[in-house]
């Protein structure tokens, strides 16, 4: 296990009506439709992406390892 943890990111609200940058960020996180879950590294870049979509996501620490 590395020095960084992981974050489990789940899309809980629809991307309909989102701006182009928000859609691009969702795609970068691997989220396409409601219920999609991805495990991302816990770093500054990921936290910035999460901040852009915070109102649409559910985030938990330590995803499936």
N, C-alpha and C positions, 0 to 999 in steps of 0.2 A: 504494500500500500504506500502511495506517495505521501508527501507532506500536505497535499491539498485534499480537502474533502470533496464531496459531490452534493449537488442539489437536484432534487427531483422536481421537474417543472411540468405542470398539468394545465392545459387550456380548459377553462371552465365556462367562458362566455364566448359568444360568436365574434368572428372577425369582420362581420358585415358592418360597413360604415367606418371601418378603420382607415387611417391615412396610408399612403404608399410606404412611408418609412416604417410604420407599424407593421404592415403586411410583410415587408422585407425582413424585419426583425423576427417576426414569427417564423418565417421560412428558415432563417438562419438558425433558430432554435430547434427546428425540425417539427414544428407544430402546424398542422393544416386544418384540423377540424376539432370540434368540441370533444373532449375526452382523451385527446392525444397526450401521451406522457413521454418525456425524454429525461435522461440523466445527463447533467452537464457538470463540468468541473467548477468548483467553488473558487472563482477568481474575479478580478475587477471587471474584465470584459463581459463575463456572464452576468454579473450583477447590474451592469449598465444596460444590457439587453432586457433584463427582467424589469428594470425601472421604467423602460419605455412602455411595457405592456402590463404593468402591475395591476391595473384595474380589470384585466382579463384572465389573470393567472392565479394558480394556487401553488405555492412553493413550499417544499419540505426539505429539511437537511438530511443528508445521507441516503440517497436513493438506493435502488437495488444494486448490490455489489457482487 
